[in-house]
Amino acid sequence: RTIPNTAALEANLLSGELDMIAGELGLSVDQALAFEKRRGRRFNVIYKPGLVYEHIDLNLDNPFLKDKRVRKALIYALDRETLSRQLFAGRQPVAHSSVNPLDWVYAKDVRKYAYDPKKAARLLAQAGWKTIRRGVRVNAKGEKLSLEIMTTAGNRSRELVEQVLRSQWKKLGIEVSIRNQPARVFFGQTLTERRFTAMAMYAWISSPESVPRTTLHSAHIPSVNNNFSGQNYTGFRNGEMDALLEGIEVELDRTKRKALWRRLQDIYTEELPVIPLYFRANPYILPKWLKGLTPTGHQDPSTLWVEDWRGG
């Protein structure tokens, strides 16, 4: 039978019609945290980081964001660890690149941007944003460092994240305005036609060894000329990245392919066309008596090792 919404899902769990709620298709993290507070005595909740990662696409045609120092300042100004603790009880780990840490091609020593507001301020000064007037940085032309962020309207988690991000950027003199849209408009036009002026926050799935050609190759920048095909919404153009993407697709040697992936992650984190935020966690809600359930956090469902489940 079909269970139409998460409220009905909870009701069926509490009545015993369901034994558990799997993380693959269940409650969101904020819903699970609220459920755990109410029903933690009866149920265990396992939070397993999955493949979906939230991030911010930066429009590299924006004159301010063309400067890599500004892009780096934006991420150094963010305390993503605190954001995760404040909004998600620390259950959703910070993402450092588009590659999931569970993937065999993930570079464990990939460049990481820890919260460093002093470094962010230095980078902004080097980029010409030295003066602060009425709390906002201005350049020699008198232009304000003002950026717009967009995401899907009505998504409570994303809207809360936006507020935290704006507050953290404000401390560095970066003015950020919020303009959200219904999902059908945001995904149907704003992203696909690159209508966002500065920043667009949404999620991608980091599938195992999925080559991000359509999101990072310069041939896949949507435009009128290609009828807005492709998903390189940032407008990222990098010849070495193009060559890496093409090489990974045809390289069969595992060692060589991993080296190509490593270089891809180096460029991604150095050039920063995207600000990675966090990997979403999948909450598994199960009764205290159910033992042996091991969420995978990957594409395989939690029933993969169902023979290990037992009553306790």
C-alpha positions in Angstrom: 0.0 0.0 0.0 1.0 3.6 -0.5 1.8 5.9 2.4 1.2 9.4 1.2 3.3 11.5 3.5 5.8 11.5 6.4 3.1 12.2 9.0 1.3 9.0 7.9 4.7 7.2 7.8 5.3 8.1 11.5 1.8 7.1 12.5 2.2 3.6 10.8 5.5 3.2 12.6 4.0 4.1 16.0 1.0 1.8 15.5 3.2 -1.2 14.6 2.1 -1.4 11.0 5.7 -0.7 10.1 8.8 -2.1 11.8 11.2 0.6 10.7 11.6 3.6 8.4 14.5 3.2 6.0 16.8 6.1 5.3 16.6 5.7 1.5 13.1 7.0 1.4 11.9 8.3 4.7 12.2 11.3 7.0 14.5 14.3 6.5 17.2 15.0 9.1 15.2 17.7 10.8 12.1 15.5 11.0 14.2 12.6 12.4 15.8 14.8 15.0 12.3 16.0 16.1 11.1 12.4 16.2 14.1 11.3 18.2 13.3 13.9 20.9 9.7 12.7 21.1 10.2 8.9 20.7 13.8 8.2 21.5 12.9 5.8 24.3 11.1 3.5 21.9 13.3 3.8 18.8 16.9 4.1 17.7 17.8 6.6 15.0 20.9 6.0 12.9 22.1 8.9 10.8 24.2 7.7 7.8 25.7 10.3 5.5 24.7 9.5 1.9 25.4 10.5 -1.7 23.5 13.7 -1.9 25.5 16.9 -1.3 24.3 20.4 -0.9 26.4 23.0 -2.5 26.4 26.5 -4.0 27.0 27.1 -7.7 28.8 30.4 -8.3 28.1 32.2 -11.5 31.6 32.8 -12.8 30.4 35.4 -15.3 29.6 37.7 -12.3 32.4 40.3 -12.4 33.0 40.0 -8.6 33.1 36.2 -8.6 35.5 36.0 -11.6 38.2 36.7 -9.1 39.3 33.5 -7.4 40.3 35.4 -4.3 36.7 36.4 -3.8 35.5 32.9 -4.2 38.1 31.6 -1.7 37.1 34.4 0.7 33.5 33.3 0.5 34.3 29.8 1.6 36.9 30.8 4.3 34.2 33.1 5.8 31.9 30.1 6.3 31.9 28.0 9.5 30.3 25.0 8.0 31.0 22.8 11.0 29.0 25.2 13.2 26.3 25.4 10.6 25.9 21.6 10.7 25.8 21.6 14.5 23.3 24.4 14.8 20.9 23.2 12.2 21.4 19.4 12.0 22.9 18.5 15.4 26.2 17.8 13.5 24.6 14.8 11.7 25.4 16.1 8.2 29.2 16.3 7.6 30.9 19.1 5.7 31.6 18.3 2.1 35.1 19.2 0.7 34.6 18.3 -2.9 31.9 16.8 -5.2 33.3 13.3 -4.7 31.8 11.3 -1.9 34.3 10.1 0.8 33.0 6.5 0.3 34.0 6.5 -3.4 37.3 4.7 -4.1 38.5 7.7 -6.2 38.1 10.2 -3.3 41.3 12.0 -2.4 41.5 11.9 1.4 44.0 14.7 1.5 41.9 16.9 -0.8 42.3 20.6 -0.1 40.0 21.6 2.8 38.8 25.1 3.7 38.5 25.4 7.4 36.8 28.5 8.9 39.3 31.3 8.7 37.8 34.8 8.7 41.2 36.5 8.9 42.3 34.8 5.8 39.0 35.6 4.1 39.5 39.3 5.0 43.1 39.3 3.6 41.9 37.8 0.3 39.2 40.4 0.0 41.7 43.2 0.6 44.0 41.7 -2.0 41.2 41.6 -4.4 40.5 45.3 -3.9 37.8 45.1 -1.3 39.7 46.9 1.5 37.2 49.6 2.5 34.1 48.9 4.7 31.4 51.5 4.6 28.3 51.0 6.7 29.2 47.4 7.2 29.7 46.6 3.5 32.9 46.3 1.6 33.4 48.6 -1.4 36.1 48.6 -4.1 38.0 51.6 -5.7 35.0 52.3 -8.0 32.7 52.5 -5.0 30.8 49.3 -5.9 29.5 47.3 -3.0 30.4 43.7 -2.5 26.8 42.6 -2.8 25.7 39.2 -4.0 22.4 37.4 -4.4 21.7 33.8 -3.3 18.8 31.7 -4.6 17.3 28.4 -3.8 14.0 26.6 -3.8 11.3 28.5 -1.9 9.5 26.7 0.8 12.3 24.3 1.6 12.7 25.0 5.3 16.2 23.5 5.7 17.6 25.4 2.8 16.0 28.6 3.9 17.6 28.2 7.4 20.9 27.5 5.8 20.7 30.7 3.7 20.1 32.7 6.9 23.2 31.2 8.6 25.3 31.8 5.5 24.2 35.4 5.1 24.9 36.1 8.8 28.4 34.6 8.5 29.2 36.5 5.3 27.9 39.8 6.8 30.6 39.6 9.5 33.2 40.0 6.7 31.4 42.9 5.1 29.8 40.8 2.3 26.3 41.9 1.6 24.0 39.0 0.6 20.4 39.2 -0.5 18.0 36.2 -0.7 15.7 35.7 -3.6 14.1 32.2 -3.7 11.7 30.7 -6.3 9.3 27.8 -6.6 11.2 24.7 -7.5 9.6 24.4 -10.9 11.0 27.9 -11.8 14.3 27.6 -10.0 15.1 24.3 -11.7 13.1 24.8 -14.9 14.5 28.2 -15.9 16.8 29.9 -13.5 19.4 27.1 -13.3 19.0 25.7 -16.8 19.2 29.1 -18.5 21.8 30.4 -16.0 19.6 33.3 -14.9 21.0 33.5 -11.3 23.3 36.5 -10.9 25.7 35.1 -8.3 24.9 32.1 -6.2 22.4 29.1 -6.5 22.1 26.6 -3.8 20.8 23.1 -4.5 21.9 19.4 -4.4 23.6 16.9 -6.7 24.0 13.2 -6.2 27.7 12.0 -6.0 27.1 8.7 -7.6 30.1 6.2 -7.5 32.8 7.2 -10.0 30.3 9.3 -11.9 32.3 11.5 -14.3 31.0 15.1 -13.9 31.3 16.0 -17.6 28.0 17.8 -17.9 28.7 19.9 -14.8 32.3 20.8 -15.3 33.2 20.5 -19.0 33.3 23.9 -20.8 31.3 22.3 -23.8 28.3 21.9 -21.4 27.8 25.5 -20.4 24.1 26.2 -21.2 23.5 29.0 -23.7 21.2 30.1 -26.5 23.6 28.6 -29.0 23.3 25.1 -27.6 19.6 25.4 -26.8 20.5 25.5 -23.0 21.8 22.0 -23.0 24.4 20.9 -20.4 24.6 21.4 -16.6 27.7 23.5 -16.2 25.6 26.2 -14.6 28.7 28.0 -13.1 30.1 28.7 -16.6 33.4 27.0 -15.5 36.0 27.0 -18.2 39.3 25.2 -17.7 41.2 23.4 -20.4 43.0 21.0 -18.1 39.6 20.0 -16.5 38.2 19.4 -19.9 41.1 17.1 -20.7 40.8 15.2 -17.4 37.1 14.6 -17.9 37.7 13.2 -21.4 40.6 11.1 -20.2 38.8 9.6 -17.2 36.0 8.3 -19.5 38.4 6.2 -21.6 41.2 5.3 -19.2 40.8 1.6 -18.1 43.9 1.4 -15.9 42.7 1.7 -12.3 45.8 3.4 -11.0 46.0 5.9 -13.8 42.3 6.6 -13.6 42.6 7.3 -9.9 45.4 9.7 -10.6 43.2 11.6 -13.1 40.4 11.8 -10.5 42.9 13.1 -7.9 43.9 15.9 -10.3 40.3 16.7 -11.0 39.6 17.2 -7.3 42.7 19.4 -7.0 41.5 21.7 -9.7 37.9 21.6 -8.3 39.0 22.7 -4.8 41.6 25.2 -6.1 39.4 27.0 -8.7 36.2 26.7 -6.6 33.5 27.1 -9.2 31.3 25.6 -6.5 31.1 26.0 -2.7 30.5 22.5 -1.2 28.4 22.6 1.9 27.5 19.2 3.4 26.5 15.7 2.5 23.0 14.9 3.5 22.4 12.2 6.1 19.8 9.5 5.7 18.0 8.8 9.0 17.1 5.1 9.7 14.4 4.8 12.5 14.2 1.3 14.0 12.7 -0.3 17.1 15.1 -1.0 20.0 14.7 -4.7 19.4 16.0 -4.7 15.9 19.7 -5.4 15.7 22.2 -5.9 12.9 20.9 -3.2 10.5 23.9 -1.6 8.7 23.1 1.4 6.5 25.4 1.6 3.5 25.4 5.3 2.8 25.9 4.3 -0.8 23.7 3.2 -3.7 23.0 -0.2 -2.1 19.9 -0.3 0.1 20.0 -1.1 3.8 18.4 -4.5 3.0 21.7 -5.6 1.4 22.7 -7.5 4.5 19.2 -8.3 5.7 20.3 -11.8 6.7 22.2 -10.2 9.6 19.1 -8.6 11.0 17.8 -10.1 14.2 15.5 -9.4 17.1 17.2 -8.6 20.4 
